[in-house]
Amino acid sequence: MTENLVCTGAVNAVKEVWEERIKKHNEDVKREKDFQHKLVRIWEDRVSLTKLKEKVTREDGRVILKIEKEEWKTLPSSLLKLNHLQEWQLHRTGLLKIPEFIGRFQNLIVLDLSRNTISEIPQGIGLLTRLQELILSYNKIKAVPKELSNCASLEKLELAVNRDLSDLPPELSKLLKLTHLDLSMNHFTTIPLAVLNMPALEWLDMGSNSLQQLPDSLERMQSLHTLWLQRNEIACLPETIRNMKNLGTLVLSNNKLQDIPGCMEEMANLRFVNFRDNPLRLEVTLPPSDITEGEEERELFGLQFMHAYIQESRRTGQKRAPDLITDGCEPPCGCRELNSGPLEEQMTKLSDSDASPSTHSDG
């Protein structure tokens, strides 16, 4: 009995020793593997850093990282050793995300990561207080972080062709130096409030979205001189557009406009407009011109056309009003503005006449 107990105890002791040795061996193997992986990462980072250094150039005194059509789905942390970079130009690299450490590149002036597969913008972007241009067109971005509003030096922002982008945070109106904004070919159904409140905005492209109407508050953009709204679903223009005194270029082709408001005649600085491919209710033919064919093609639905259309709209409106009154119909939208002068006198005479009470019963 005693011998059995001693034997069992010895076996357990040997088992514990071996288990301890096996555990230590496994820990040593794991430590060795981790060390090897670390060495591999260090080596890969060094190789990547060497490759990245080869892509660094100097143009006009600016240090630029330029990569084109070369696969870089992620950017290594070793890139931080190049934090003196002032500009990134990474195009068609398959880049999946902007690195979280982007905020540590305090010297960045231009960040151009267009034509990649980036799906989000990190909050750290707001730490780039010297950034003047952020170009993220042709990506897969669905939302913009409010932290971007902290980029106080930002002058140019391009987010075209991100498809699912449909709104901007209101905080972006704090971008007091932003003059250029490209939101074309996205999924906006209205002009974001942030855009309407950007005080310095001069150039805006919201073409190829899903805009159905323009807000009366459009007039807030007093610095705007160029507005692209082609390929939307805009059916009418607000009268407040007349108050956009600095607007010089307005593109409205391929929309659903049925009329051109007469108030647009008051826009003295308007130099170029385009109403091509809209279902306008009036057909207006411009007189022959001596200018070249190319210039005539551009002007066909341009400024001269706009003024001719407004004049024709006034003329046809004055013609129709007496018939509408005698038929007992309400004038169509906008007619009351067009009916003035002698026509109002005719309306007064008609209303004061001795017409029979049964005048409309025969109609």
N, C-alpha and C positions, 0 to 999 in steps of 0.2 A: 504493500500500500504506500509506504513511504517512498519506495523506489519509483513508483508511478508518478507521484507528485513532483519528485525531483526532476524526473524526465520531462514532464509536461512544462515545468517552469523553465527548463533549459531551452526547450523548443520555442517557447514564447519569447524568451530573451533573444534567441538567434533571429526569430521572425522580426522582432522590433528593430534589431540592428540592420537587417537587410532592408526593411521598409524605410528606415531612416536614410540608408545609403542610396536607395532607389529615388527617394524624394529629393535628396541633395543632387543626385545625378541629373534628374529632370530639371531642377532649378538651374544647374550649371548649363545644361543644353539650351534651355530657354534664354538664359542670360547671354550665351554665346550667339544664339540666333538674333536676339535683339541688337547685340553689338554689331553683328554682320549687317543687319538691316540698316542700322544707323550709319555704318560705313558706306553702304550702298547709296543711302539718301544723300550723305555728304558728298560722295563722288558724283552722283547725278546732279546735285545742286551746283557743284563746281563746273561740271560739263555744261549745264544749262546757263550758268552765269557767263561762262566763256562764250557760248553761242550768243547770248543777249548782248554782251559787250561788242561783239562783231556787228550787231545791228544798230549800234549807237553812232549817230552822225552829228555834224554841226552845220547848221544852216542859218545864215544871218545872225551869227553869234548865239544861237539857241541850241541847247543840247537836246537831241531828239532820238527816241527809240522808234525805229521804223521797221515793221514786219508786214510782209504782204504775201498771201497765198502760201503760208507755211504753217503746219499744224501746231497750235499751242492751245490746247483745250483748257489748261490751267496755267497760272503763272507761279513760279517757285518763290518761296520766301527769300531766296538768295537775291532776288531782284531789289530787295531793300538796300543792298550795297550800292545801288545806283540811284539813291534817293535825291541826287542832284539833278535828275532829269527834269526838263522843263516842258517837254511835250511827248505824248505817246501817240503813235499812229500804227494801230494794229487792225489790218483789214483782211477779211476772208481767212481767218486763222482757226475758226471753229471754237473760239473762246466761249466757254459756258457761263462764266461768272466774273464779275469784277472782284478782285481780291479784297478781303476784309481790311487788309493793311493799307488800302489806297490812301487813307487819311494821313499817312506818314510821309507822303510825297508833297511836302509843303511848298516846293518850288514849281509845281505843275501850273502851267499857263493854259495849255491846250490838252484836252483828253479826247482823242478821236478813236473810238472803238466801233465804228460803223461796219456793217456787213459781217456780223458774227451771229452767235446764237445765245446771247445774254438774255436772261429771263428776269433779272431784278437788279436794282441799283441799291448798293449797301448804304446804310445810314451814315457811315463814315465819310461819304462824299461831302458832307457838310463841313468837314474840317479843312477843305481846300479853299481857303479864303482868297488865294491869289488866282484861282482858276477864272479864265476869261471866256473859254470856249469849251462846251461839252457837246460832243457829236455822237449820238447813239442810234442813228437811223439804221433801218434794215436789221432789226434784232427781234426779240420776242418779249419785250418788256410790257408788262400788264399794268404796272402802277409806278408812280413816282413818289419817293419819300419826301415828307415835309422838310426834312433836314437840308434838302437842296437849297432851301431859301437862305441858308447861312453862307452860301457862296456869294459874298457881297460884291465881288469883282466881276461876276458873270455877265457877259455882254451878248453871247450867242448860244442858243440852245436848240439843237436839232433832234427831234424824236420821230421823224417821218418813218412810215412803213414799219410800225410795230403791231399793226393789225388790231390787237385786242385792247389797245389803250383807249380809254373812253372818258377820262377825267384827270384833273390836276388838283393837288391840294391848294386851298385858298391862300396858304402861307406864301406861295410863290409870288404873290403880288409885292412881297418885300424885296424882290430883286430889282433894285432901283436903277441899275445900270443896264438892264437887259434891253437891247434894241432889236434883236433878230430872233424870231421864234418860228420854227417849222414843225407843224403838227399834221402835215398832210398824210393821206392814205392810212388813216386810223379808224376808230369807231366812235368819234364824237357826234353826239346828237344836238349839242348846243355849244356855244362858245363859253368855256369855263369862266367863272367869276374871277378867278386869279388873273386870267388874260385881260379881261375888261379893266382891271384895276392896276395894270402894269404901267407906271407913269411915263417911262422912257421908250416904250415899244414903238418902233418905226416900221418894221417889216414883219408881216404875219402871213403864213400860208396854212390855210385849213382846207385846202382842196381835197377832193376825193374822200370825204367823210360822209356822215348821214345827217347833216344840218338841214332842218326843215324850215326854220325861221331865224331871223336875226333880232336880237333884243333891242328895245328902245335905248337901252344904256350903252349901245355901241358908240354913241357920241362921246363917251368918257375917254376914248383913245385919241386924245387930241394931238399926240405926237406922230400918229400913224401916217405914213405917206404911201405905203404899198400894201394892198390887201388882196390875197388870192383866195377865191371861194368857188373855183370851178368844180364841176362834177359833184354837186350836192343835190338836195331836194328842196331848195329855197323857192317858195311860191310868191313871196312879196317882200318888198324892202320897207323898212320903217322910215317915216318922215324925218326922224332925227338924224338920218344920214347926211342931211344938208348941213349939219353943224360940224362935220368933220372937215374943218377948214384946210388942213394940211394934206388931205388925201389927194395923191396925184395919179395913182394907178389902182384900178379896180377891175378885177377879172371875175365875171359871173357866168361864163359859158357853161353849157350843159347843166342847167338847173330847170326849175318849173315856173319861171317867171311868166306872167301873163300881161304885165304892164310895166312901164317905166314911170316912176313918180315924177311929176312936173317939178317938184322941189329940187331935183338934181341939177336944174339949170343954175341954181345959186352956188354951186360948188366951183368957185372960180379957179382953183388950183388943179382941177381934174384935167389931166393931159392924156390919159389912156384908159379906155374902158373896153370891155368885150362882153356883148350880150348874145354871142353866137349860140345856136342850138337851144333856144328857149321857145316855148309855145306862146309867143306874144300874140295878142288878139288882133293887132293891126299889121297889115303888110305895108311896109314903107320902102319905096324905091328911091335910091339916091340919084341925083342928076349925073350925067357923064362927067368924067374927070380927065384932065390932061396928065395926071401923075402916072407913074409906072404901074404895071399890072400887080407887082408884089405889094406895093404900098396900098393900092386900091383894095386888094384882098384883105389886108389888115384893117382897113378903115370901114369895110363893109358893114360890120356890126359894132363900130367904134363910136367915137365922140360925135362925129358928124351925124351918124345914124341916130344916136341918142337924142340930139337936138331936133332932128327932123321928126322923130317919133313923137316927142312931146308936143310939137306944134300940130302934128296931124291928130293927136289925141284930143287936143283942145278944139280943133276945128270940127271933128266928128261929134264931139260932146255937145257943142253949141248947135249943131244941126239936129241932133236927136231930141234935145230937151223939149221943144214945143210939141212934138208928136207924143212924147211920153206923158206930158201933162194932159193933152186932149184925150189920150187913151185911158187916163185915170190910173197910170202905173207909177210906182216909185222909181225915181232915177237910180241907175246902177251905182255901185260903190265908186266914189270919186267924182261923180258928175256935179255935185253941188259946188265943188271947188272950181270946176271948169266953167260953170254958168255964172256969168257976171255981166255987168254993164247993161246994154240994151236988152239982153235976154231976160234979166230980172224984171225990167219994166214990162215985157210981154207977159211974164208970169203974173204980175200984179193986175194987169188989164184983164187977163183971163179969169182970175179969181173974182174980179169985181163985175164981170159981165152978168147979163140977165139970163143966163142959160137955164133951161128947164131942169127941175129937180130930177127928172127921169133921164138925164143925159146919158148916164152910164148903163142904164138898163137895156139899151138897145145893143150894147157892145158885145 
